[in-house]
Amino acid sequence: MCKKCSKGFLLVESLLALSLLGLTVAGFLPLLVQIAAERRNLVLEEQADQLLTVAMYEQPLVGEAVVVDGRTTFRLQGQEEGERTWRVCVRWNDYVGRERERCGYSKR
């Protein structure tokens, strides 16, 4: 054992530990932000599925309709594909900025 060594941390050791902690946080922070955004996007996708179900089965949709919920705008569009067959699509922009679309077919 060294007789002149103290039992505490040196300044260099403390700075090294803090820099490693900073690098670890800087590495994981973007991943955590992306996970949080994708979880919020799942809520938007659930709302879009509910709107699509309502537009397909409960309420006839011809042309376009716009539904605003908070800061998200859902665009519903219904088209006749054939005899008594309708295609209904819902479009929205998620929290990452991508345009998303869900479509479904129904018979009337």
N, C-alpha and C positions, 0 to 999 in steps of 0.2 A: 504494500500500500504506500501511497505517496503521503508524506507527512505534511506537505504544503497544500494538499488538495482540500477544498472545502466540500461539504456534503450537499450544497445547493446546486442549482442550475447555473451554467455560465450564460452570458449574454448571447453567445453564438448558438448555443443549444436552444435557447428560447426562441431566437429568431428563426432557426431552422424548423422548429416545431410549428410556429405560427405560419410560416410560408407553406409548409406541407398541408396544414389545415386549410389555408386559403385556396390552394390549388385543388384540394378535394371538394370544397364547397363550390368553386368555380366550375368544376367538372360536372357535378351532380345537379346544380341549379337549373340549367337549361332542360335537362331531362325531366325534372319535377314540374317545370312550367308546361312542358309539352304534355305530360300526363294529365295535368289539371285541365288544360284546354280540350283534350280529347274527351275527358269525362263530361265537360260542359257540352261538347258536341253531341254526345250520346243523348243528352236531355233534349236537344233540338231535334235529333232524329226521331225520338219518341213522339214529340209533338207533331212532327211531319207525318208520321205513321197514323196518328189519331185523325189528323185532318184528311189524310188520304182515305181512310176508312169511312169517315163521314161523307166525303164527296162521292165515293163509289156506291155506297149502299143506302144511306139515309136520306140524302138530299141530292136531287139531280143537278148536275153541273154542266152547263153548256157555255162555251167560250172561256173567258178568264175571270178569275176572282183573286183579290188580294186580301190577305189576313195579316195584320200587324200585331205582333206580340212583343212588347218591350222594344228592344232595338233590332229585332229580327223581323224581316218581311218574308212571308211565305206567299208564293205565287202559284195558284192552282189553275190548271188548264185541262179542259175536257174536250175530247174529239170523238166523233163517231168513226169507228174503224170499219164497220160492216153493218150487216143487218142485225140490229139490236145489240151490238157489241160496242162498248165505250172504252176508250183509253183515257185515264185520268192521271195527270202528273202533278207533283208538287215540287217546287224548286225553292231553294233558299241558300244564303251564304252563311257558312259556319264561322266560328270564332277565329279560325286560322286564315280565313279569306277565300277559301275554296267554294266554288259553286257546287252544290249538291242537288241531286234529283232522285226522286222515288216515283215509280210509275206502277200502275195496276190496271187490270182489265176487269170489266164487269159486264154482265148481260142484263138488259132491262126488258 
